[in-house]
């Protein structure tokens, strides 16, 4: 399948959740993209109950784990909805003001491979491509409950930034998800958060607070053999936290001409 066909599988025409599928990573699928299949055993996923019409998911796991677990949930009746909005390093055209003349990136149409990304997204591109046939074969109904896919590493945790790196750190906003009103119109009353930790990342916590304020129940589960989601209610953010997040999201994280997150870091920082 070409990239348009792969995208159409993940965002089928007429699908209830298709409008929320982020197209960013699908633009990087090429004929040379080698699909990755789930070769790891995730026995704990077997404990997850089959999809319920009143329950949706947010799968916030690290890298490939999110795609693979999303596909396991698809086999249980959930519709996986990729929300990845960071670009991989391949074939990202430099914007006009990138410092070619300073020697920080080469001239040409693409950013060279030697500029490493802060968050490695290429395997996720391959996993989305590789899973398309299986997802299409499941023939999920258009209104299957959603399982939104995020990359827990999106903020670049644990990575030391330096000049010349491809800075593709990203954040999510409440507008990246359906509103609580829309979810409730579709019969969703509970959202299950599948997370690497019991504490949602700051950006996801903002989404959850909005959902809770309008009556959705939020439960969280970390990977493990025991299925026992716990109800959570993230504390309100202080004005300082909100101000810091706004500055970080709008001024600290670079976007490129394609609209996704990702540009080579310049000498000015």
N, C-alpha and C positions, 0 to 999 in steps of 0.2 A: 504493500500500500504506500502511496505517496503521502506527503504531509497533510494535504487537504483531506484525504480519505481517513487518515488516522484521527485528525481533529473531528471529523464528522462522526466517528465512532464514539469519541468521548463527549461530544456535544451534539447529540442527534437532533435533527430538525423536529421541532414540536415537543422536545423534551422539556419538562417543567423546570429543570435546573440548568439547562444548556446556556442560558444567558449569563451564568456566573462562571462558566469555564474560562480560565485565562488562556488566551491564544499564544502567549509569549513563547513558551518552550516549543510549541508545535512548529513554529516558524524555522526552527533549527534542525528539523528532521530532513535528512537528505537520503539519496539512494544508498549512500555509504553507511548510514546509521545501522549499527548492529544492535538488534534488540536484546535485552537482558531478561531472563526468566527468573522466577523465584526459586532459587536452589537451596535456600535456607529452610530449615524446619522451624515453623512457628506454631508449635503444638498448642500454645496458650490461646491462639485464635480460635481453636475448636470449641472452647468453652463459651464463646460469645453466642448468645441466642440468635435465632433466625430473625430477620428484619421484622419490625413491627410498624404498622402504618402510622403510629403516633410518635415514633422515635427517629431522630436523625443523629448524625455523627459529625464530629470534627476530628480528623485523624492528624495529629500534630506529632509526627515521628521523624526521626533523623534520616534524611536522604532517601535511599531506596526503600527503607522500611515502610515509609508512608505509602508508596505505590503498591508494594507487595501486599501490605495489610489491606489496603483499599480493594485490591482484587480479591482477597479472601473474603472481604465483606460483600463484594459484588456477588459472590457465589451463595451468600446468605440472603441476598435480596436487596441490598443497598445499591444505589447508583453512585459510583465514585465521581467526584467533581473536583478536578485539579484546580487549585488556586495559586499555583506557582507563578510569581511575577518577576523573578530575577532571571537575567540572561546568562547563558553559559559563555565561556570565553570565545568560542568559535564563531567566526563570521559575524562579528559585531562591528558594523561600520563606525569608524571614529567620527564624532561630530566635528563641525568646522573649527571649533575653538580648542580641540585637543592639541597638545603641545608637540606636534610633529617636528616643528622647527627647533624645539629644544632637545630633540633626540631621545625623548622619553618613550615615544612609540615610533615605529617605522612608517614611512609613507606607504600608501597602497590601500586596498579595499578592506582588509581585515586586520584585526589585532593579532599580532604574532603569538604562536603557542607559548613562547617563553614567558609571557606575562601571566602568571598564575592567578586564578580567581580566588577570591576570599572564600566563597562558598562554591564547592564543586557541583555544578548542575548537569554536566554532560551525562552522567549515568542515569539521571532521572529522565532526560530526553530519550535515552535508549530504552529505559523501562516502559515509558509510555508507549513508544512505538512497538515494543515487543509484546505488550499486553493487549494490543488492539484487537487481534484476531480472537483471543479468548473472550474479551469483553463483548465483542459483536456476537459471538456464539451463544452467550448467555441470554440474549434476547430479552433484556429487562424491560418491564413496562415503563412507559414514558413518565409515569408518576411514582416510580419506586422511591422510597425515602432516601434522602441524600446522605452521602458520606464525603464531606469536604476534605480535600487533601492539602496539607501544609508541610513545609520542611522546617522542622524544629531548629535547624542550624541557621535559619534565614538571617539572624542578626549578627552572624559571624562570631559567636561566642568562642573564646579561646584562641582566636586567630590574632596574631600581631600584624598590624597593617604597616605597609612600607610603600615608598614611591615606586611606581611601575607595576604594582599589583592591579589586577582587574577587580575593582571594588563593586561587587554585586550584592552587597548586603541589602536586605529589604525588610519591609514591615507590611502589616495588613491593617486595614481600617474597617469599621463597621459597614461601610458602603461596599466592601468586597463580598459581603454576604447578603442573602435575602433578609429583609426586615423581619422582626418578630411577628408583625401582623401578617406578612405573606406566609411565613412558616405555619402560623396558626390556621390561616385560611386553607392550607393544604393538609390540615389535620395533625401537624407536628405539635406535640405538647412537651416533649423532653428532648434535650440534646445531650448526647454522650460525648465526652471529650476523651479521646485516647491520646495520652501524652507521655513523654519520657519522664516527667516528674509530676508530683501532685500539685504543683504550683504553676498555673498557666503563665506563659510569657506575657509581658506587660501589654503588648498590642492585642493579643487574644483576650486578655482579661477585660479590656475595654469593650470588646464585642459582647462578651458574656454578661457584663453589667447591663448593657442595653437590653439584652434578651430577658434577663431576670426582672428588670424593671417593668416589663410588659407581660409578665406572668409565665414565662417558660421556666421549666425546671432544668437545672444544669447538674449533671453528674460527671465524675471524672474517674478514669481507670488508667493505671500504668501497666505496661507489659508484664505479664506473669501468669502462672497457671491458675490462679484463683480469680474468678470473675465476681467482683464485688464492688461495682461503681459506687463512689461516695458522692453525696450531694455537696456542692460547694456554692459559696457566694463570695466572689472576690471583693475585698474591701475597696471602698471608694478611693480614688486617686487624689492626692493632694494637689493644690494649684501648682506647686513646684514640679511635681511629676508630670502633670499635663503640659506645662510650659516646656519642660525638657523634652518630652516626647514630640511635641510640635516642631521644635527647633531641629531635633535629630532627624525626624521624618522628612521635613521639607527643605532643610538646608544641609544636613549632614550626609544624606544618602544620595549619590549621584544617579540620575537617569540619563539614558541615551536617546537618540533620535527616534528609536522604535517605540519608546514609551515605557520600556522595561527598565529595571534597575541594573546598572552596570556601566562603568567607565573606568579607564585607566587612571590611577591616582596621579595627580600632578605635583610638581614641586611645591606649589602653594598650599598643599594639603587637601 
